Amino acid sequence: MSYFLVSNLLTSILAAGQILSAGTISSQQVSPEMIKQLQNTYKSEYQSNSSQFSKYLSDSLTKRDRLEEENNKNDKENDKENDKENDKENDEKKILSVYEQLILGKNLDPDSLLENLPIYGYEVFKNSRPSTFAPNNNVAVPGDYPVNAEDEINIMLWGRINEEYKLKVGRDGTINIPRLGPIPVAGLSFDAAKRNINDRVGKIEGVNVTVSLGSLRSIGVYIVGEVESPGYYTVSALSNVTNALFAAGGPTKSGSLRNVQLKRSGNKVTSFDFYDFLMSGQDKTGYRLQSGDVIVVPIVQSMAAVAGNVRRNAIYELSGKTSLEKLISIAGGLTPSAWTHKIQIERFKNNEQRVILDLDSSGERLPDFEIMDGDIVKIFPVLDKESNTVYLNGNVLRPGKYEYKDNMRIRDILTTYSSILPETYFNYAVIYRMEPPEYRNNIIPFNLKNALENETSYDNLVLKPKDEIFIYNRDFFEPDRYVFIDGAVTKPGRYKLLDNMKIRDLVLLSGGLKDEASPIRGELYRRTSLNMEKIQTEKQDFCVECAMSDSSKDNILLKRLDHIFIRSKMGWEEERKVFLKGQIVYPGEYILYEGETLGDLIKRAGGIKDDAYLAAAMFTRRSVKEFENKRMEEYSKQLETDIMKLSAEIAAKDNSAEAQELLKQQMALKEKLKMSSATGRVVIDLRNEKNYDDFALEDGDTLEIPRNLNTVSVLGEVYNPSTFKYDIRNASVASYIEAAGGIKENADKKHIYVIKANGSITTNKTVKIMSAVLEPGDAVVVPQKLKYTNGHKIFVETVDSVFKIATLLATIITLVVTVQAIKKDE
């Protein structure tokens, strides 16, 4: 990309920036058709250059901003990694049930469980709420319920008298039924009270009665001792000790669950073992509470822990004399993985030392051993697992564990060839064996083929418990069993070498021959050994057609790493396509002939229409586009370095609002223009047939010829920037500037330039610009005269202008598109 183009680009940008800021062009003057035409016509010279400039301008952030962005990115990545690690730790800490661990083959080590060993029973109170466990007044009331003051009795009379009463028991112990008088009920059971009421009502002839209890009285009880919320509680008269305990949040971890006491009038009524409720669901605290009762939860006096291979590892409260068998029963019993030959007890002795006691329980029953306060009972796992097992692994049909039997041999597991998978290596298989007393892992090789074919063969080895048989795949000993095929086949590439594979087989596996495949030209490349140290590659030609006919001479047996090439027919090449668009008699896609030129193709397409505007024709080429992208990439790298240095200098000298605005504009430019790319335009003047008659074509070339244009645009520092009808009689630059109201005072007269319809630029360096003759579709640009006080200001103004490049492109379109749109309407 030339310096001339970059210089003109920046000049155009500066002019457009001033035009837009002045607000002299209305939105009605820029149509969607104008924008589209501009993108097609000027994208190569201007938009692509501004895109590259803005791309690297946006990358010129200060080091501080770059570091902050990088740190934020790293922090997010670290947070993701931390989340993954936390999830992993949570999964590892997930508590598995006893049987889940048994199935997974995990060993329950008692010592590893002690740190998180729970105290049994207290978790049931963890989420309790008083309203959850208080008895419901709607439940059926037992017949022995003692009726007392404040209880409500519902009476329904029916028959000759139909009436309903809700009567509360008064403090005198009676209920007063209208027309019947008071009836004593207090102190009676509910059944007895009903009989009294029935007897009284029954004296009225023709009247029946139904008696039920309504709302019950509340009673107040005290809950004290080691409970979560001790105090005075108002509960239903139907409540028992269990209900009251839940209402108080349950015992603390220092409170006893096996000696909950109920006291009445200062005397102990009874005590309760809450383990009965927890283990069997039977609430044996059947004493109904009375007002003034006291529930006491004393401090726990004796506890022991059970850890290891039992069904519920926990710390348990002891009640009275407790044997080892009873404690393990409370813990749910031993698991199948428990090693009962040694049960270990850790005990505190005489408040002086901690001792270890090992109990041998090899019999059917556990030893008769009394558990003391503070004991830790450890049940170890069975470690000698799968002692009667042999293992089969590798390239076999059914790998896994097998039961070991006396005098078992390899043939007892691998009975026939059907027991192994394809591609098995028969010459070498092994047994891994742990030999006592050191139990080192020994390897015992054998020939698998011999073992399978001859039962009495030495290779049919005798097995021992825990032997591991491993059968290998051929790839383990014969790596790189591949062959390669390239050229005129459907699916070239690497294929696995099979036994007896020949060239024909490989061609068919690769999808067969393409149409361009030569019937005679095939090549086989093979590595051969000259001696023990040297390898060379040999080439062998073969007839493709003969090989496909299974000729013994040409259909060669393949070896490992052979490489086949199927050559194409002489003169074969892929179809090359060229596209003609616009004002061509027969536009469309054309297949390119060998040696065909642009002039030949235009003639074959019927020629150019009469209304074609050749001055604005656009010819694009794929190879040129790739070349331009490469050159712009190289230019961009250098531009990036220069802008980075300049940005660093600005940041070091001045951190003003202008510098901050510069960075903001850089980011906006990056977002708006990052998708721009080169178009691969080749400037060809089609007005002269000699310019294109012998112009050679390539695959992917595109020619687009628009209709006649009849407008000229004037942009920049004039009083009326507009698009004007083209007048050949007054076609000079000066005439159209005058038509636009003339040049403003701040215009830069020396740098007025013309953008031609074909994309080229005319400046004062080539002609006297004011007297230059314009053609339809041309645009006159009058830039602003800019004065700068320092280098920083120059850079800021340049960025401000570049930032407005997208709107400038929309304005310039008036040069090319307006007439085209008019022609289409006509």
N, C-alpha and C positions, 0 to 999 in steps of 0.2 A: 504494500500500500504506500503510495507516494506522499511526500510531505505536502505537495501541492494540494492534494485532495483533502488532507486533514486541515490545512490552513483555510481552505474555502469553506469547509464544513463549519469550523468555529466562527467564521465571519457570518455565515448564514444564521447560525444559532443566536449570535449576539443581536443581529437585526430583528429576528423573530421575537426575541425576548422583549425588546422595546416596543414592538408593534402590539404584542399582547397586553403589556402593562399599560399602554396608552389607551387601550379599549377602542381602537378605531375600526375594528372589523367585527361585524355582527355575526351572530350564530347562523342567521339565515343565509349568509354568503357561502357557508361550508356545508355541502350536502354529503350524504353517505356515499354517493357515486364518486364524488371528488376524492374522498378519503381512500376508497378502494383503488381508484386509478393511480393515485400517488404512491400507494404501497407497491403496486406492480411496476411503476415506472422508475422511482427514485430510491428504492429500497437498497440496491447494491451500493450506490455511491455515498448515501447519506445516513440512512437508518442504521446500516451495519456498522459504519464508522462511529456514530454516536453511541451505539450499543456497546461497542468495545471500550470506548472512552469512559462511559458511565459505569461500566462493570468494574473497571479497575479504580475508578474514582471512588466508588462505594466501598472498595476494599481498603481504602486509606484511612482507616480508623486509627486512633491513637493506641499505643501499646497498652495503656491502662484499660481502655474499653475492651480490647481484644482479650486481655487477661481476665477481665470480669466475665466476659461471655464464656471463656474456656472453663473458668472455675465453676460457673453456674451449671454448665453442661456436665462437668465431672461430679458435682454434688448430686445432680439428679441420677447419674449412673450409679454413684455410691449408695444412694438411698434405695435404688432398685435392688442392688446386691445385698444390702442389709436386710431388706424385706424378705428376700429369698432365703437368707441364712436364718432369719427368725422363724419363717415357716418350716424350714428344715428342722430346727431345734424343737419346735412345737410338735412336729410329727414324731420326733424321737422320744419326746416326753409323754406321748400318748399312752395311757394306761391300757394295757391289753388284759383280757380276762385270762383265767388259768388255762382254759382249753385252747384259746387263741395262741398262747405261748407254747403249749404242748404241740400243736399242729405245726407251728413255725420252727420247732426244734430248739427253742431257747432254754437255756439253763437258768433256773431261778436260784440265784445266789442269795442266801439269807442276809449276809452282811450288806449287800447293795440295797436291800429293802428297808433297813432299819431307819435310815434318815427320814423317810417320808411315811413311816408307819402310822396309820390313823388310830384314834381311840374309838373303839366300837360303840355305836349306839347314839352318839351325840349329833351326828349329821342329820338325823330324822327331825330334829328341832330347828335346824338351821334356817329354813324358810317358813317357819310356822307363823301364823297370825291368829290372834284371839278369835276373830270372827269366823275363821276357817274351821276351828275345832269345837266351838261352843255348840251344845245340843240345840236342835231346832224345835221350837215350840209346837210345830205342826206334827211332830212324830207321835206315834201312839203312846199313851201313858199307861204304864203297868198298873195292874189292879192293886198292888200293895203300896202304891204311892201315897204317902201321908198327906192328907189335905190339911191346910192350915190357913191362917189369916192371909189375905191378899190374893189367894187363888181365885180364879174366876170359874164359875160353874154355869154351863149353858143348859137350860131346861126348855124343852119343847112339849107343849100340851096339844093333843089332837084327839078328835072325836067330837063329843058334844061341845067341848071348849077348844078353840084353836088359838093358842097364844104361845109366844116365845119370849124367854127371859134370859138375860145375861147378868148373873148375880155374883158379886164378890163376897167372899167369906169375911165377915166382920171381925173386929177384935174380940168380940164376945164368943166367937167360934160358931156363929149361926149364919144361915142365909134366910132372908125374909121373902117368901113367895106370896105375891098378892092373893088375898082372900083365903090363904091357907095358914099364914103366920110363920113365925120363925121355926127353923128346923136345925138342930145342932149337928155339925159335920166336922168341926175342927178336932184333930187328934185321931180321927178315924182314917182307915185306909179308903182309897177311892171306891173299892167295891162295897165296903160297909156304908159309905155315905150314899151311894146309889140306892142301896136297900132301904135306908131310912126315908129317902125322898119318894121311892116307889110305894112304900107303905102308906105314907101320908096322902099322896095323890090318889092311890087306889081306893080310898074311902069315898071318892067322888064318883058317882055312878056314870058310866058311859064316857069316861075320860082316860086316855092312855098317856104315858109320859116316856120321853127319851132324855137321858142325862149324859152329858159329856163335859170334859174339862176344856176351858178356854185358855186364856193367857195365864201362865203360871207365875208364881211369885219369884222374886229374885232373892238370893241369899248372899251374904258376905262371908268370905273365907280369907284366911291369912296364908300366904305362901312365903316361907322364909328359908334361910340356909343358903346353900350353894346353887342358886338359880340365877338366870340371866337378869330377871326383873322382879326382885322380891317386893312384896307389899300386900296391900289389901285389895281383893278382887271381888267384884259383884258378878255372880254367875247364876245360871238357871238352877232352880231347885232340883232338876234332873241330873245335874253334873256329878261326875265322880272324880277320883284323883287324877286319872289320865287327862280328862278335859282341863282340869285346873293347871296341870303341869304345862300343857301346850299353851294355855293362856299366858303363862308367865315366861314363855320362851324356852322352857326346858332347863335342865341342870347345866351348870358350867362344867368345864373339863375337870374341875376339882370336885364336882359333886358326884354322889353315889347314885347309880341307876338301880342298884340291887338291894337298897335298904331305904326306900322312900317311906316315911312314917306319917301316919295320920293320928293327930291328937285331938281329943274332945274333952272340954272342961278340965284341961290340965293333965289328963290321963292319956297314955298311949293306947289307941284303939287297935291298930294293926300296923304292919309294915308290908311293903310290896316289892317284888323283884320285877323290875321293868323289862328284864331280858325275856320274860315269858311273852310279853306283848311284841317285842321286836323280832323274836325268832319264830313264833307260832301264830301271831296275830290274835291270840286269846287275851282279852282284857280281864285279868283276874282282880283288878282293883275295883271290885263290884260294890264297895261300900258307897252308899249315896251320901253326898255331903249335906251337912246341916249348917245353918247360920252360926258363925263363930268358930267353925272347925279350923284347925291349924295343920297345914301340910309342911313337913320339915324334910329338907334334902341335906343330909349330913355330908361331911367330907369323906371322900372315898378312902378306904383304909388299906386295900390290898389290890394290886394289879400285876399282871404278867403279860409278856409279849410272845406272840407266835409268828415266826417269820420263815419263809421258805416255801416248801412244796406242800402247802395246805390250800384249801379252797378259798379261805378268807384270811389274809394276813392283817393282823391288827393287834392292838393292846386291849386286853380284856380285864374286866373287874372280876375279882375272885369273891365267892360267897361261901364262907365256911371252908371246910377241908375239901381241897380240889386235887384230884389225881391228874396225872399226865394224860391218861386216856380221856377223861372228862373235858379237859381243856382243849384237846385236839378235836373232840366232838363239837364243842362250842364253835371252834374255828372252821367247821364244815367238814372235817375229816381230811385224811391224807389224799394227795393226788396220785395218779398212777406212776408219776415220775419221781415220787419220793423214795429216797434210799433209806430204808428202815434199819439197816445194819448199824447205823450210828446216828443217834439223836443227841445233839449237844445242848447242854444247859449252861448258861452263864448266870452265876449266883453271887450275891453279896453275902459274905460270911462274917457274922458277928460285928458288923459295921466297921470292919478292919481291912478287908481285902475282897477282891473279886476273883472267883475261882471258876474253873471250867470242869464240867462233869460230862463224860461221854457215856451214853447208855446204849447197850447192845440190844436191839430188839429184833433179832433174826427170826424169832418165832412168829406164830400167827397173831399173838396178842401183844399189845404194848406192855412194857414192864410196869409193875406196880410202883409208881414213884409219885410222891407228893410234891406239888408245886407250891413254892413259897413266894411271898411278896417280893416284887422286883425281878423275878426270874425272866430270862429271855430264852425261849425254846427255839432252837434252830433245826429245821428239817432240810437236809441237803438233797440235791438232785442225783439221779442215777447218771453217772458219767460214762459208763461202759455201754454205749449205745450201738445198736446194730452189730453186735458181736458175731452174729451168725449170717453175715451178709457179704456178698461179693458184688462188685460194681462193673457195669459194662458201659463204655463210653466210645465216642468217635463215630465213624461212618457205618453205623449199624441201624437196623430198622427199629428196634425197641431198646434204646439205651435206658439205664436206670439200675435199680437195686434188684438183686436176686438172692433167694434163700440159699445159704450154704448147706451142703449135705456132705456126709463123709465120702471121701474118695471122689469128689466131684472133679471133672475135667472140663477143658474148654469146649469139647463137643457136647457137653450137657447143657451149655448155654447157647452156643452157636451151632445148632444142629445141622443146618443145611446152608447152601448158598442163598436161599431166600431170606436168611436172617440178616443179611448185610445189604447196604445200599449200593447203587451203581458207582462206578469210578473208585472202587476200593483198591488199595495197594495190598497185594497178597504176599509179597516177598518178605515183608517185615511188619510185625505187630509186637506189642510189649505187654508185660504184666508188671505193674508197680506193686511191690510187696514190702511191708514193714517187718523186718526180721529182728526178733529178740536176741540178746537182752538190751541192745542199744536202740533198737527200733529205728534204725536208719532205713531210708526209703531206697530199696534196691530195684534195679530194672532187669527184667528177664525177657529177652527177645525170643520170638518163635516165628516160624513160617506158617502163615494163616492157611495157605493153600494145602499144605501137607496135613495140617490139623483137620481140615474139613474133608479131605478125600480119603484119609487113612486113619481109622480110629486107633490103630496100634502104633501110629507114628510117634516118634520122640517129641514132636511139636505139639501133640495133644497133651499138654502139661496138666499135672495134678494141681488143683487149686487149694488155697488156704483161706481161712476167714479173713475178710477185709481186703482181699486182693482186688486190684483195679485193672481190668482189661481195657486196653486202648487200641482201636482199629483206625488206621490212617486212610485219608483220602489220597488219591494219586497226586493231587496238586501239591501236597506237602513235600513229596520227593521229586516231583517233576514240575517245577514252577515254569511259568511262561509257556505253557502249552497253548500257544496261540499262533494264528496265521493272519496275514493282512491282505486286503484287496483294495485297490484304488483304480481310478480311471472311469471308463464308461460303463459303470454298473449302477443299479438303482440305489443301493445302500452300501457305499464303500465304508471300510472300517476294519475293526479287529474282531476276529471270530475264534472261538475255542476249537483247537485241533482235536478231531475225533479220529478214532481208529479207522484206517483204510480210507481216509478222506483224500479225494483227488481234486484237481482243478475244477472240473465240472461241478462237483458237489459245492465247492466254495462259491462259484459264480451263482448257482441257484439259491444258496443261503443268503447271498447278498441282494436278492430280488431280481436277478437276471440281468441280461444285457440291455443297455439303452439303444435307441435307434442309431446313435452316432457311433456305436462300437464297431471297430474294424473287424472284419471276419477273419483276418489273417495275422494281425499284429498283436501278439500277447507276449509278455515278458515275465519270467520267474527269476527272482533274486534269492539266492540261498547262501547262508554262511557255511563255510567248510573249513575244516582244520587241516593246515599244512603239516603241523607237528604239534607237540604238547604245549607250545607257547604261542603259536601264531595262528590267527584266524583271518580268512579272506572271504570276500563276497563275490560269488560267481553269478553271471547272468546267463539264462537259458531261454532262447526264443521258442515260442510254440504257436501253432495255428489255432486261433480261437474257435473257428468253426469246426475244426477237426476234434478239438478237445470236447466241445459240446456234443459231438457225435460219438463220444467215448472211444476215440482212436487210442490204441495202446501206446502209440508213440507220443502223442500230444497231451493226452489226459494223464498227467504225471501225478504220482503219489506224493502227497505233501508231507513235509517235515516241520518240526517246531521252528517258528520264527520265519517261515517262508513268506515272501512278499510278492503278490501277483499284481501286475499292471495290465489293464485292458485299454489299449490305445484307441483314440478316435479315428474315424476315416479321414483321409487326406482332404484338406479344404473345409473340413467341418467347423462351423462356428455357430454360436448362439444367435438367434434372430436379434437384429438391431432395429430399434424403433425410434422414429422421429415424429414429433407432434407439430402440426400446423394449426394455428388458431386465428380467429378474426377474419379479416377481409381477404380470404383466399376463396377461389371459386369452389373447391371441394376440400374444406378443412377436415381435419381429423388425424387419426393415427396411421402412419405409413411404415411399412417394412423397408429398411434401407438396403439397396443393392450395393454390391461391391464397387467401390470407386465412385459412387454417386455423389454429386455436389449439391449445394443449396440451389443453384440455378436449375439443375436437372430436376430436382424434386418439386420446385415451384411450377415448372412446366408440366410435370406429371400430375400435379394437383389442379391443373386447369388455368394457372396463372393468377395474377393479382387483380382484384376487383377495381373498378374505376374510382370508387369512393374511398379507397385505402389511403391512409396518411402515412407515407413511407418514412417521413422524418421522425416519427415517434415509434417506429417498429422496435420491438424488444426481442433479442435473441439470447437465450440462456443455454449454458452447457454444464452438464454434471461434473465433468473433470475440472472445469474452471472454478466451480463452486467449492470443490474439495481443496483446490489449490489456494483459493482466497481464504478459506477457513484456517488453513495451515499457516498462511502468512499473517493473518490477523492474530492467531494464537502467539506467534513469535513476537509480533508488535506489542501485543497485550502484556507479555511478560516484562518487556522493557518499560512499557508505560506504567505498569504496576510499581516497579522499583522507583521510578522517578516520582510518582505521586505519593508513595509512602514516605519518601524523604521530605517532600514538601509539607505533607501533613504533620510530620513530626516537628518540623521547624515552626509551623504555625502554633501547634500545641505548646511548644516550649516558650514561645515569645508572648503569646496572648491567649488567655482562656476566656475571651469575651463572648458576648451573645452572638457576634458574627461567626466566630469559630464553631459555636454549638449549632447554629443554623446551617453551616456548611456540612457538618456531619449528618444532620437531618436530611438535607437535600441528597447527599450521597446515598443514603438508604432508600429514599424514594426513587432515585434513578435506577438503583439496582432492581427494585421490584417491577418498574415499568418496562425496562428495556432488556432484561436478562434473557428473554426468549428470542431476541433478534439474531439473525444469521445472514451470511452472504447468500446472494441469489445466483451467482455465477454468470452475470450478464456480460455479453461480448458486444461492444458497440460496432455495428455495421450500418453504413449509410446505404439503404436500399434504393435510394433515388437514382443511383448510378449502377446499372446492371453489371458493370465490370467489377464492382466491389464484392459481389456475391456469386457471380456466375461460376467461378472455379473454387469456391470456398468448400473444402472437404467437410463432410458431416461425420458425427460420432453417435453412438448409441445414447439415447436419452436427450438429444438436442430438442429445443422447443423454440418455435418462431411464432410471435403474436403480433399482428398488424392491426392497429385501431382504424376507425373511420376518420374522415377528414375533420380536422379541428379548425375553428375560426375565431379563436379568442387569444388574447394576450393578457397576462396579469402583471400588476405592479404592486410590489410589497415593500414594507419597510418604512423609512422615514420620509413619507410623502403625506400630504394633507388628506388624501382620499384613496387609501389603498383599495383597489378594486380589480375586477376582471372586465376587460373591454373587448368589444368586437374588433376583429382584425381588419385593418384597412391597409391594403397594399400601397395606397397612395401616400400614406403617412405612417410608414412602418419603422421609423427610427426610434431608438431608445429615448431620445429627447422628446419626441412627439408624444409618446405614451406617458412619460413622466409629467409632461405639461398637462395631459388629460387627467392625471391623478391629482392635480392641484399644485404641482410643483414640489420642490425639495424643501424640507424643513431646515431651520437654522442649525440644528444639532446633527444633521446628516453628514456622513463621511463621503464626500463627492469623489475622492480619489479611489475608493474601493467599491464603487458601484459595479455589479457584475450581472451576467445573464445566464440563466439556467435554460439550456436548449431542450427542446422536446425529446431528443434522443438521449438526454442525460449528461451531455458534455457541458462544460462551463466556459464562458467567454468573459475575459477580464480586460482591464486596461493594459495588461502586459502583452496582449496579442493584437488588439485593435483599439482605435479611439472609441471608447465605449458609448459615448453620447451619440455618435453618428452611425453606430452599428445598426444594420437592418435586421429587424425581427421577423420571425416566421410564426405561423400559427402554433400555439401550444407553448411558446416561450414564456419565460417569467423574468421580470426585471426586479432585482433586489437592491434596495438602497439601505445600507447598514447605518447604524448610529455611530457618531464620532464619540469615542469613549476616552475619558481622561482619568488616569489613575495616579494616586499619590504614593503608593508603595506596592511591593510585590504581593503582600497579603491581600490587598484590595483587588489586584488583578485576578488572583486565584478565586476569590469569592464571587466576583462578577462573572467570571467564566463558568463557574459551577451553576450560578443562578440562570444563566442563559441555556446551558446544557439541559438543565432540569425541565425546560419548556420545549424540548425538541419534539415531543409527541404532538403538541398543539401546532407547532410550526408546520409539521408534515401535513396536518389537516388543512392548513391555510394554503400551502403551496399547490395543493391539488387543483385549485382553480385554474392553474396553467393548462392542465391536460384534459380534464374530464368534462368540463361544462358543455363544450361543443359536442363531445361524444354522446352525452346524455340527450342533447337536443336532436342529434341525428337519429338516435334510436326512437325517439318519439315521432319523428317524421316518418 
